[in-house]
Amino acid sequence: MAKKTGRRDSIMMRALHGRILSVDFFRRNWLIVLGVVVMLMVYMTNRYTCQTQMEKIQKLEKELEVAKTERIRAKSTYMSRIRESSMQHLVDSLHLGITVQDQPPYRLSKSK
């Protein structure tokens, strides 16, 4: 039992003095440390890219919503302008003398 507590004290003392992660540790485990660092860098890069893309998607969705609203407004304005009553009112206000025909247009046929 005394050996285990001595070892614990030794590990505790090494941790307090900052000697757990020594040059020897990195020399023995350099490949694992490098792998962990690379994985952390890939994770952070992926997270940053994901966040920026999500912000871009939200911005584009807002722009799309504004464009849809503008299209509906323009369509409404157009539809109100091409109504027959609106056109007749415009013609009357300009005093063009154009009226709506009572009869349908004649169809001309070519005779042989």
ZATORBA-30404 format. One line per 10 residues: number of its first residue (from 1); their letters; for each residue x negated, y, z of N, C-alpha, C, O. Coordinates in nm, 4 decimals. Atoms other than C-alpha are relative to their C-alpha. Layout:
N
NUM> a> X,Y,Z,X,Y,Z,X,Y,Z,X,Y,Z | ...
END
This chain:
112
1> makktgrrds> -0.0810,-0.1185,0.0000,0.0000,0.0000,0.0000,-0.0863,0.1263,0.0000,-0.0524,0.2256,-0.0644 | 0.0856,-0.1170,-0.0108,-0.2796,0.2387,0.0809,-0.0562,0.0377,-0.1369,-0.0783,0.1554,-0.1654 | 0.0553,-0.0260,0.1315,-0.4136,0.2035,-0.2704,0.0997,0.0778,-0.0864,0.0608,0.1672,-0.1617 | -0.1015,-0.0675,0.0787,-0.0836,0.3143,-0.4242,0.0155,0.1454,0.0430,0.0267,0.2338,-0.0419 | -0.0145,-0.1381,-0.0457,-0.0528,0.6239,-0.2054,-0.1230,0.0809,-0.0376,-0.1123,0.1996,-0.0683 | 0.1220,-0.0687,0.0427,-0.4131,0.7111,-0.2837,0.0078,0.0357,-0.1472,-0.0352,0.1434,-0.1886 | -0.0147,-0.0254,0.1430,-0.3356,0.6814,-0.6524,0.1022,0.1122,-0.0226,0.0824,0.1991,-0.1075 | -0.1001,-0.1068,0.0112,-0.0241,0.8972,-0.6090,-0.0615,0.1343,0.0360,-0.0380,0.2349,-0.0309 | 0.0667,-0.1240,-0.0389,-0.2324,1.1555,-0.4258,-0.0953,0.0449,-0.1095,-0.1081,0.1641,-0.1373 | 0.0941,-0.0334,0.1059,-0.4871,1.1391,-0.7018,0.0731,0.0610,-0.1203,0.0271,0.1596,-0.1778
11> immralhgri> -0.0784,-0.0529,0.1118,-0.2216,1.1937,-0.9716,0.0568,0.1366,0.0373,0.0589,0.2286,-0.0445 | -0.0552,-0.1272,-0.0464,-0.0636,1.4696,-0.7634,-0.1086,0.1074,-0.0005,-0.0837,0.2202,-0.0430 | 0.1094,-0.0960,-0.0033,-0.3996,1.6397,-0.7145,-0.0433,0.0379,-0.1417,-0.0727,0.1541,-0.1696 | 0.0377,-0.0280,0.1390,-0.4840,1.6062,-1.0844,0.1034,0.0914,-0.0653,0.0685,0.1798,-0.1434 | -0.1055,-0.0845,0.0565,-0.1466,1.7601,-1.1734,-0.0115,0.1423,0.0527,0.0040,0.2388,-0.0220 | 0.0140,-0.1330,-0.0578,-0.1995,2.0473,-0.9335,-0.1208,0.0750,-0.0562,-0.1173,0.1973,-0.0697 | 0.1214,-0.0627,0.0525,-0.5446,2.1144,-1.0738,0.0041,0.0110,-0.1532,-0.0875,0.0670,-0.2134 | -0.0139,-0.0120,0.1445,-0.4220,2.0850,-1.4341,-0.0883,-0.0936,-0.0784,-0.1249,-0.0630,-0.1918 | 0.0896,0.0918,0.0686,-0.6352,1.7860,-1.5236,0.0713,-0.1228,-0.0554,0.0050,-0.2162,-0.1006 | -0.0705,0.1160,0.0554,-0.3585,1.5448,-1.6322,-0.0142,0.0005,-0.1513,-0.0424,-0.1031,-0.2115
21> lsvdffrrnw> 0.0138,-0.0131,0.1452,-0.3674,1.6731,-1.9897,-0.1420,0.0473,-0.0302,-0.1654,0.1636,-0.0630 | 0.1398,-0.0335,0.0222,-0.7403,1.6627,-2.0303,-0.0375,-0.0264,-0.1454,0.0434,-0.0753,-0.2243 | 0.0507,0.0240,0.1350,-0.9513,1.6452,-2.3439,-0.0011,-0.1499,-0.0280,0.0243,-0.1924,-0.1407 | 0.0015,0.1459,0.0168,-0.9824,1.2717,-2.2893,0.1394,-0.0522,-0.0352,0.1528,-0.1422,-0.1181 | -0.1377,0.0403,0.0321,-0.6026,1.2350,-2.2944,0.0318,0.0291,-0.1462,0.0874,-0.0557,-0.2159 | -0.0273,-0.0355,0.1390,-0.5787,1.4194,-2.6262,-0.0860,-0.0817,-0.0970,-0.0422,-0.1127,-0.2077 | 0.0878,0.0816,0.0843,-0.8717,1.2222,-2.7670,0.0583,-0.1404,-0.0181,0.0489,-0.1982,-0.1264 | -0.0580,0.1352,0.0080,-0.6965,0.8929,-2.6889,0.1356,0.0002,-0.0699,0.1692,-0.0967,-0.1380 | -0.1376,-0.0016,0.0511,-0.3449,1.0008,-2.7946,0.0231,0.1099,-0.1051,0.1339,0.1627,-0.1145 | -0.0136,-0.1106,0.0951,-0.4079,1.2555,-3.0717,0.1059,-0.0258,-0.1063,0.1744,0.0669,-0.1497
31> livlgvvvml> -0.0975,0.0312,0.1046,-0.1910,1.0756,-3.3238,0.1435,0.0174,0.0511,0.2294,0.0702,-0.0195 | -0.1334,-0.0142,-0.0597,0.1104,1.0629,-3.0915,0.0308,0.1478,0.0244,0.1409,0.1941,-0.0052 | -0.0194,-0.1429,-0.0266,0.0641,1.4267,-2.9869,0.0261,0.0740,-0.1310,0.1147,0.1593,-0.1373 | -0.0202,-0.0633,0.1311,0.0353,1.5327,-3.3517,0.1385,-0.0326,-0.0551,0.2067,0.0548,-0.1087 | -0.1325,0.0401,0.0466,0.3476,1.3338,-3.4400,0.1110,0.0748,0.0726,0.2073,0.1195,0.0105 | -0.1002,-0.0710,-0.0790,0.5451,1.4930,-3.1570,0.0046,0.1477,-0.0400,0.1130,0.2045,-0.0536 | 0.0052,-0.1402,0.0399,0.4290,1.8426,-3.2557,0.0642,0.0185,-0.1382,0.1414,0.1122,-0.1585 | -0.0588,-0.0096,0.1343,0.5205,1.7827,-3.6217,0.1515,-0.0181,0.0071,0.2260,0.0553,-0.0578 | -0.1448,0.0215,-0.0123,0.8622,1.6463,-3.5243,0.0687,0.1219,0.0616,0.1776,0.1596,0.0183 | -0.0566,-0.1202,-0.0604,0.9258,1.9500,-3.3027,0.0052,0.1152,-0.1005,0.1031,0.1897,-0.1046
41> mvymtnrytc> 0.0015,-0.1055,0.1019,0.8250,2.1852,-3.5854,0.1087,-0.0236,-0.1048,0.1765,0.0703,-0.1463 | -0.1048,0.0325,0.0974,1.0549,2.0041,-3.8302,0.1373,0.0267,0.0603,0.2250,0.0807,-0.0071 | -0.1272,-0.0237,-0.0679,1.3388,2.0178,-3.5770,0.0313,0.1497,0.0068,0.1431,0.1909,-0.0243 | -0.0228,-0.1444,-0.0116,1.2956,2.3929,-3.5184,0.0265,0.0621,-0.1373,0.1128,0.1488,-0.1508 | -0.0208,-0.0522,0.1348,1.2687,2.4627,-3.8920,0.1385,-0.0362,-0.0508,0.2080,0.0473,-0.1087 | -0.1319,0.0455,0.0433,1.5787,2.2569,-3.9644,0.1101,0.0765,0.0723,0.2089,0.1154,0.0100 | -0.1008,-0.0733,-0.0771,1.7746,2.4284,-3.6877,0.0115,0.1442,-0.0472,0.1220,0.1964,-0.0620 | -0.0010,-0.1379,0.0490,1.6723,2.7756,-3.8078,0.0659,0.0083,-0.1375,0.1475,0.0972,-0.1620 | -0.0596,0.0013,0.1337,1.7631,2.6910,-4.1680,0.1500,-0.0221,0.0083,0.2269,0.0430,-0.0624 | -0.1428,0.0283,-0.0169,2.0973,2.5494,-4.0567,0.0729,0.1234,0.0510,0.1803,0.1559,0.0004
51> qtqmekiqkl> -0.0649,-0.1192,-0.0547,2.1804,2.8604,-3.8537,0.0098,0.1109,-0.1043,0.1133,0.1767,-0.1147 | -0.0050,-0.1051,0.1012,2.0892,3.0979,-4.1363,0.0996,-0.0356,-0.1095,0.1693,0.0524,-0.1602 | -0.0968,0.0410,0.1019,2.2935,2.8936,-4.3851,0.1432,0.0143,0.0517,0.2321,0.0537,-0.0237 | -0.1329,-0.0163,-0.0583,2.5930,2.8927,-4.1479,0.0408,0.1475,0.0009,0.1558,0.1801,-0.0284 | -0.0293,-0.1433,0.0027,2.5696,3.2725,-4.1162,0.0321,0.0453,-0.1418,0.1229,0.1260,-0.1622 | -0.0244,-0.0339,0.1397,2.5528,3.3007,-4.4950,0.1380,-0.0500,-0.0441,0.2098,0.0204,-0.1151 | -0.1311,0.0560,0.0334,2.8587,3.0736,-4.5308,0.1111,0.0853,0.0602,0.2103,0.1135,-0.0070 | -0.1010,-0.0844,-0.0639,3.0558,3.2845,-4.2816,0.0135,0.1338,-0.0716,0.1246,0.1837,-0.0897 | -0.0030,-0.1271,0.0725,2.9604,3.6036,-4.4665,0.0716,-0.0178,-0.1335,0.1537,0.0659,-0.1711 | -0.0639,0.0231,0.1290,3.0659,3.4550,-4.8006,0.1489,-0.0298,0.0150,0.2287,0.0092,-0.0702
61> ekelevakte> -0.1420,0.0256,-0.0235,3.3948,3.3308,-4.6547,0.0756,0.1303,0.0248,0.1884,0.1463,-0.0218 | -0.0631,-0.1301,-0.0220,3.4723,3.6843,-4.5349,0.0137,0.0758,-0.1318,0.1173,0.1367,-0.1586 | -0.0065,-0.0662,0.1305,3.3876,3.8222,-4.8793,0.1081,-0.0623,-0.0872,0.1793,0.0085,-0.1584 | -0.1029,0.0689,0.0774,3.6109,3.5588,-5.0386,0.1392,0.0413,0.0459,0.2282,0.0624,-0.0364 | -0.1292,-0.0419,-0.0530,3.8981,3.6534,-4.8104,0.0347,0.1415,-0.0461,0.1490,0.1691,-0.0824 | -0.0224,-0.1368,0.0469,3.8565,4.0208,-4.9019,0.0333,-0.0008,-0.1495,0.1226,0.0715,-0.1938 | -0.0251,0.0072,0.1442,3.8434,3.9316,-5.2727,0.1393,-0.0553,-0.0287,0.2075,-0.0072,-0.1191 | -0.1341,0.0557,0.0189,4.1594,3.7201,-5.2442,0.1066,0.1057,0.0316,0.2050,0.1190,-0.0412 | -0.0944,-0.1053,-0.0370,4.3404,4.0043,-5.0688,0.0058,0.1069,-0.1084,0.1138,0.1539,-0.1443 | 0.0051,-0.0998,0.1070,4.2259,4.2489,-5.3356,0.0697,-0.0511,-0.1261,0.1392,0.0250,-0.1934
71> rirakstyms> -0.0650,0.0579,0.1174,4.3426,4.0122,-5.6113,0.1516,0.0007,0.0158,0.2236,0.0335,-0.0784 | -0.1448,-0.0003,-0.0252,4.6872,3.9778,-5.4532,0.0547,0.1422,-0.0104,0.1625,0.1631,-0.0659 | -0.0439,-0.1387,0.0081,4.7126,4.3558,-5.4190,0.0048,0.0473,-0.1450,0.1003,0.1132,-0.1860 | 0.0044,-0.0402,0.1407,4.6104,4.4098,-5.7818,0.1109,-0.0681,-0.0801,0.1727,-0.0063,-0.1668 | -0.1066,0.0725,0.0701,4.8525,4.1426,-5.9027,0.1356,0.0614,0.0323,0.2203,0.0750,-0.0560 | -0.1256,-0.0623,-0.0408,5.1343,4.3029,-5.7055,0.0202,0.1333,-0.0725,0.1297,0.1634,-0.1200 | -0.0083,-0.1283,0.0707,5.0565,4.6430,-5.8562,0.0305,-0.0221,-0.1472,0.1140,0.0478,-0.2047 | -0.0216,0.0311,0.1417,5.0417,4.4934,-6.2063,0.1430,-0.0465,-0.0240,0.2086,-0.0010,-0.1176 | -0.1352,0.0531,0.0183,5.3681,4.3033,-6.1642,0.1052,0.1105,0.0169,0.2076,0.1091,-0.0514 | -0.0974,-0.1085,-0.0170,5.5463,4.6164,-6.0410,-0.0029,0.0954,-0.1192,0.0984,0.1581,-0.1502
81> riressmqhl> 0.0099,-0.0893,0.1152,5.4202,4.8126,-6.3419,0.0614,-0.0595,-0.1260,0.1049,0.0161,-0.2129 | -0.0511,0.0590,0.1237,5.5380,4.5630,-6.6052,0.1468,-0.0378,0.0081,0.2012,-0.0918,-0.0882 | -0.1444,0.0231,-0.0079,5.8946,4.5286,-6.4774,0.0719,0.0884,-0.1000,0.0301,0.2011,-0.1265 | -0.0729,-0.0731,0.1041,6.1466,4.6385,-6.7361,0.0500,0.1349,0.0516,0.0402,0.2355,-0.0187 | -0.0529,-0.1267,-0.0530,6.3019,4.9028,-6.5113,-0.1123,0.1019,0.0174,-0.0939,0.2206,-0.0093 | 0.1138,-0.0899,-0.0170,5.9596,5.0474,-6.4320,-0.0480,0.0521,-0.1347,-0.0810,0.1700,-0.1472 | 0.0398,-0.0422,0.1347,5.8676,5.0553,-6.8021,0.1009,0.0989,-0.0581,0.0619,0.1981,-0.1197 | -0.1031,-0.0903,0.0520,6.1992,5.2184,-6.8933,-0.0105,0.1366,0.0669,0.0047,0.2398,0.0017 | 0.0163,-0.1260,-0.0720,6.1467,5.4807,-6.6251,-0.1212,0.0767,-0.0540,-0.1143,0.1985,-0.0700 | 0.1193,-0.0636,0.0546,5.7961,5.5521,-6.7617,0.0282,0.0592,-0.1386,-0.0127,0.1716,-0.1679
91> vdslhlgitv> -0.0335,-0.0477,0.1350,5.9278,5.5829,-7.1202,0.0914,0.1213,0.0084,0.0742,0.2179,-0.0659 | -0.0919,-0.1130,-0.0155,6.2074,5.8121,-7.0064,-0.0723,0.1248,0.0507,-0.0423,0.2362,0.0077 | 0.0712,-0.1159,-0.0554,5.9701,6.0341,-6.8101,-0.0927,0.0632,-0.1037,-0.1221,0.1825,-0.0954 | 0.0868,-0.0533,0.1053,5.7447,6.0726,-7.1160,0.0791,0.0523,-0.1202,0.0201,0.1065,-0.2137 | -0.0896,-0.0459,0.1078,6.0465,6.1553,-7.3426,-0.0430,-0.0535,-0.1363,-0.0551,0.0222,-0.2326 | 0.0411,0.0626,0.1253,5.9396,5.9088,-7.6114,0.1186,-0.0363,-0.0889,0.1001,-0.0578,-0.2087 | -0.1177,0.0348,0.0767,6.2930,5.8304,-7.7239,0.0079,-0.1475,-0.0357,0.0784,-0.1836,-0.1299 | -0.0034,0.1444,0.0253,6.2363,5.4550,-7.7146,0.1072,-0.0608,0.0896,0.1158,-0.0295,0.2083 | -0.1051,0.0661,-0.0780,6.5305,5.2403,-7.6061,-0.0117,-0.1502,-0.0164,-0.0806,-0.1990,-0.1060 | -0.0019,0.1455,0.0060,6.5878,4.8730,-7.5424,0.0998,-0.0417,-0.1076,0.2099,0.0130,-0.1138
101> qdqppyrlsk> -0.0889,0.0473,0.1063,6.7402,4.6895,-7.8398,0.1153,-0.0806,0.0583,0.0994,-0.1555,0.1547 | -0.1150,0.0794,-0.0421,7.0866,4.5472,-7.8008,0.0011,-0.1352,-0.0693,0.0515,-0.2326,-0.0135 | 0.0006,0.1234,0.0783,7.0323,4.2811,-8.0694,-0.1408,-0.0582,0.0010,-0.2392,0.0150,0.0116 | 0.1328,0.0614,0.0083,6.7501,4.0301,-8.0878,-0.0647,0.0348,-0.1342,0.0057,0.0733,-0.2276 | 0.0667,-0.0330,0.1263,6.4896,4.0856,-8.3595,0.0403,-0.0971,-0.1111,0.0732,-0.2128,-0.0849 | -0.0330,0.0836,0.1153,6.5599,3.9535,-8.7100,-0.1195,-0.0852,-0.0361,-0.2345,-0.0435,-0.0224 | 0.1042,0.0896,0.0455,6.3656,3.6586,-8.8380,0.0020,0.0029,-0.1515,0.1045,-0.0263,-0.2131 | 0.0104,-0.0056,0.1445,6.2468,3.7016,-9.1932,-0.0524,-0.1336,-0.0496,-0.1436,-0.1923,0.0086 | 0.0494,0.1243,0.0573,6.2030,3.3983,-9.4060,-0.0406,0.0264,-0.1435,0.0148,0.1139,-0.2101 | 0.0509,-0.0123,0.1338,6.0173,3.3630,-9.7286,0.0920,-0.0761,-0.0950,0.1181,-0.1945,-0.0736
111> sk> -0.0865,0.0713,0.0929,6.2444,3.2804,-10.0192,-0.0808,-0.0426,-0.1219,-0.1723,0.0273,-0.1654 | 0.0738,0.0535,0.1141,6.1254,3.0683,-10.3092,0.0596,0.0380,-0.1278,0.0086,0.0004,-0.2333
END
